[in-house]
Amino acid sequence: MSVEAGAPKKRSRLLVLLPLAAFAGLAAIFLAQLMSGRDAGEIPSALIGQPAPATKLAALDGAGLPGLDSAEFMGKVTVLNVWASWCAPCREEHPLLLGLAGDNRFVLAGLNYKDPTDLAQKFLAGYGNPFAAVGVDPNGRSAIDWGVYGVPETFVIGKDGKIAAKHVGPLTVDAVKEQLLPEIEKALAAGSAPATGS
């Protein structure tokens, strides 16, 4: 009788300790991530080095710009910014995009994410339009293909049509200087050297 009574007590103790052990394991993983020195805003993308997803989005009405067509990425470096009018961080980074638009060595394109047309138009009219092309993604399906976690996100696409880099979150002066511009420079240099051999 005492053996049978001891078994439920052992199980109840185990049931109490199991969640505690799981919590301790998760805490150890989070602590290791925090102590690793890695930038928490840097989310790895399985798309880096892969061809940009096939994308053909209609133009934003009234913007006077073409839509977004991934076939246009070939042969030039493209910086693709995923944005929305309802996104406060998009407003914060917008002056930096206007500054980048002055660099004619690459194309700055926009993917308007889940945004009513009139609000997207007002956003660009009020803050300025840095984009050479703007594609509209009203239901977010194209953004899913791009692996977008949320807006804003910015991608660098090389001349070969492959994704060279991804920045998650709003661009800052430091992020542009230390991350985005070096990736753009690398993408511009890739394939620009003369071919060697016979």
Secondary structure, 3 states (H helix, E strand, C coil): CHHHHHHHHHHHHHHHHHHHHHHHHHHHHHHHHHHCCCCCCCCCCCCCCCECCCCEECECCCCCCCCEEHHHHCCCCEEEEEECCCCHHHHHHHHHHHHHCCCCCCEEEEEEECCCHHHHHHHHHHHCCCCCEEEEECCCHHHHHCCCCCCCEEEEECCCCEEEEEEECCCCHHHHHHHHHHHHHHHHHCCCCCCCCC
